[in-house]
Amino acid sequence: MPIQATKSIWHNGELIPWEQANIHVMSHVVHYGSSIFEGIRCYEQKEGAGVFRLHEHMQRFLHSGKIYRMELPYTVEELCAAVVDVVETNNAVPCYIRPVAFRGYGEIGVNGMKCPTEVYVANFPWSNFLHGNEGTNVCVSSWNRLAPNTMPSLAKAGANYMNSQLIRMEATVNGYDEGIALDVNGYLSEGSGENLFIVRGGTLYTSPLANSVLNGITRDSIIVIARSLGIPVVEQSLPRELLYVCDEAFFTGTAAEVTHLRSVDRIMVGDGTMGPITATLHKAFFDIVNGNAPDKYNWLTPVKVHQPVGV
Ligand SMILES: Cc1ncc(COP(=O)(O)O)c(C=O)c1O
């Protein structure tokens, strides 16, 4: 998807013009994949706009850096303020926000600890990613998700997305919208950029963090909403074939939001339409982010924007 440029990008504490946010080809990140990042949405509500779960995203950002010994010289609050600053300056909602930090230009060699750490926050207008309410047709990937103690799944690191790219490209060339990867032991893990939920017999199941999944913030939101509605939630290792015999299945993620699976490996999930539990959770989620229900969990950080830009 083409990126729509905005005016400014936050870099190490300053707003700079979009076109000046460049790096040197010899930066450590280009050669060794040493970046961490976040993906955040800002939603439009009737009376303004709000960034979804900003604090949790920036906390995960700092944790990704900590795992990779890349300490960022900012607090969660300073990073949240940077996001608000960029969104308000660029005045584009709804939008996608991309904080990224990486080891920059300075030294060659795998150990980049002496390279400067560069921190950027960009945003651009964005709405839907997967197939909205039509549902999505997925396959089980021939690629496994990251094995434990190889690449840490709880770090949202750029390098992890080489695995995601293999999953997504294979799905695309074979005519699917997305791929679901198994972990190295053959249990369900997640999509290339989404967490996975399955509904069976009125219970909501999702893979635990130990099955090589990212600790998704939308995943957590859906678990909170489901429990508040009295829907039982079980985090346990799940066999692949549960996908073929479940009542409902859906992806969650900042980009995917809540997207139901229409089919897996060309086997229909239920009757292919969004099932009742998914629909309940989908509605509850969108009611909060679109401001049609009270923000009872304080998930939205208000931003002051003037002229919403349609996308
Ligand atoms: C691999 C992977 N899993 C899950 C998710 C969903 O996480 P979140 O809900 O925090 O966006 C993402 C998206 O960031 C992802 O890239």
The ligand as a Tripos MOL2 file, in Angstrom:
@<TRIPOS>MOLECULE
LIG
   16    16     1     0     0
SMALL
NO_CHARGES

@<TRIPOS>ATOM
      1 C1          3.3250  -10.5880   14.4610 C.3       1 LIG1
      2 C2          2.2080   -9.7930   15.0360 C.ar      1 LIG1
      3 N1          1.3350  -10.3970   15.8540 N.ar      1 LIG1
      4 C3          0.2950   -9.7160   16.3990 C.ar      1 LIG1
      5 C4          0.1010   -8.3900   16.1200 C.ar      1 LIG1
      6 C5         -1.0410   -7.6420   16.7640 C.3       1 LIG1
      7 O1         -0.5430   -6.7910   17.7510 O.3       1 LIG1
      8 P1         -1.2960   -5.4420   18.1220 P.3       1 LIG1
      9 O2         -2.6870   -5.8160   18.4720 O.co2     1 LIG1
     10 O3         -0.5430   -4.9130   19.2930 O.co2     1 LIG1
     11 O4         -1.2120   -4.5650   16.9470 O.co2     1 LIG1
     12 C6          0.9800   -7.7250   15.2780 C.ar      1 LIG1
     13 C7          0.8070   -6.2920   14.9620 C.2       1 LIG1
     14 O5          1.4880   -5.4800   15.4990 O.2       1 LIG1
     15 C8          2.0660   -8.4380   14.7220 C.ar      1 LIG1
     16 O6          2.9200   -7.8370   13.9000 O.3       1 LIG1
@<TRIPOS>BOND
     1     1     2 1
     2     2     3 ar
     3     2    15 ar
     4     3     4 ar
     5     4     5 ar
     6     5     6 1
     7     5    12 ar
     8     6     7 1
     9     7     8 1
    10     8     9 2
    11     8    10 1
    12     8    11 1
    13    12    13 1
    14    12    15 ar
    15    13    14 2
    16    15    16 1
@<TRIPOS>SUBSTRUCTURE
     1 LIG1         1 GROUP 0 **** ****
